[in-house]
Amino acid sequence: MRDSNEQKMQVKSMDFDGTQILIGRGAQAEVFRYQGFAYKVYKPTYPEEWISFEKQQQKTVNQVGLCPVRYYDTDDPHIIKMDLIDGEELEKRVRTGYLEGFNILASAHRKVHAAKAAGIRMPRLTDTAYMGVTDEEKNKMVPLIEHLFDVYPSCICHLDLHFLNIMLPKKDDRPCANEIDTYTIIDWMNARIAPAIFDYARTYVIFDEFAKEALSLFQDAVASDMKELGITDSDFADAVEVCSIIRKHEK
C-alpha cells in the first residue's frame, strides 16, 4: 500500500486529512476509503464526459434496483464520492476454493437480466459496439449482432460481470443469510440494453483471457439458464466472436 504522502498527491484537489486508505486501483482510477465513503479518483486525462456517463449509468441501476451504491458529486469533476461497501471481492473467496462463487455469478446474471428495462436511460449495445473497430471487423460484426438482436429479446446486460465486480459482505462469526442473496454488483460503466446472450459471452471472453481453467465451471453454472433462454451453441459462438472483437479494442 502507498504511504500517506503519495496518497495525498493522488487526491490533492480535495480536503483529505491523510487518513484515506487506498483500496483499489484500475487502469484509469484509484479508489480510497475515507470517512465512511469511497472516493474514485480518475487520472486528470480521463475525459470528464465519460465520468458523467458513469454517474448516469449508476443512477439508472439505482432506479431499477440493481445496485444500492449511490454516487455523489464533489468539487473535482475527476473525483466521485460513493457509498462504501464494507465487504470483499468475490474473487478473493474463489481463489481460496470457494466454488459457490460460480453459482453466485450465475445468480448475478439472472438478477441483471430480470430487471425492468423499459423506459430507462441506458444505451443499446449497437450504439457503441463498433467504436474503434476496423471496417473488416465491423463487416463481420454487423450481421452477427443483427441476427442475435432479432432472435433473442433484449434486457439490461452488465457486460463486465466477473468475480472482481461482485462484492460479498465481510465474513464474521454471526449467522447470516445465504450469501447468494447478499452480494452487490458493481462497476456498471459497460452496461447496455442487449440480448442476454452477449452478457454470457462477455463473461466467457473474460474467463478465456484470464482464467481458462475456470471456463468449464462457469459454463456449467449458467448452462440451465442459457438453455431456458433458447441459446444455441452456434449463436453463442457468434456472440463470443463479437465480444472478443469489442474486448480487443478496449485494451
C-alpha positions, 0 to 999 in steps of 0.5 A: 500500500502507498504511504500517506504522502503519495496518497495525498498527491493522488487526491490533492484537489480535495480536503483529505486529512491523510487518513484515506486508505487506498483500496483499489486501483484500475487502469484509469482510477484509484479508489480510497476509503475515507470517512465512511465513503469511497472516493474514485479518483480518475487520472486528470486525462480521463475525459470528464464526459465519460465520468458523467456517463458513469454517474448516469449509468449508476443512477439508472441501476439505482432506479431499477434496483440493481445496485444500492451504491449511490454516487455523489458529486464533489468539487473535482469533476475527476473525483466521485464520492460513493457509498462504501461497501464494507465487504470483499471481492468475490474473487478473493473467496474463489481463489481460496476454493470457494466454488459457490462463487460460480453459482453466485455469478450465475445468480448475478446474471439472472438478477441483471437480466430480470430487471425492468428495462423499459423506459430507462436511460441506458444505451443499446449495445449497437450504439457503441459496439463498433467504436474503434473497430476496423471496417473488416471487423465491423463487416463481420460484426454487423450481421452477427449482432443483427441476427442475435438482436432479432432472435433473442429479446433484449434486457439490461446486460452488465457486460463486465460481470466477473468475480472482481465486480461482485462484492460479498459482505465481510465474513464474521462469526454471526449467522447470516443469510445465504450469501447468494442473496447478499452480494452487490454488483458493481462497476456498471460503466459497460452496461447496455440494453442487449440480448442476454446472450452477449452478457454470457459471452462477455463473461466467457471472453473474460474467463478465456483471457484470464482464467481458462481453467475456470471456463468449464465451471462457469459454463456449467453454472449458467448452462440451465439458464442459457438453455431456458433462454433458447441459446444455441451453441452456434449463436453463442459462438457468434456472440463470443466472436463479437465480444472478443472483437469489442474486448480487443479494442478496449485494451 
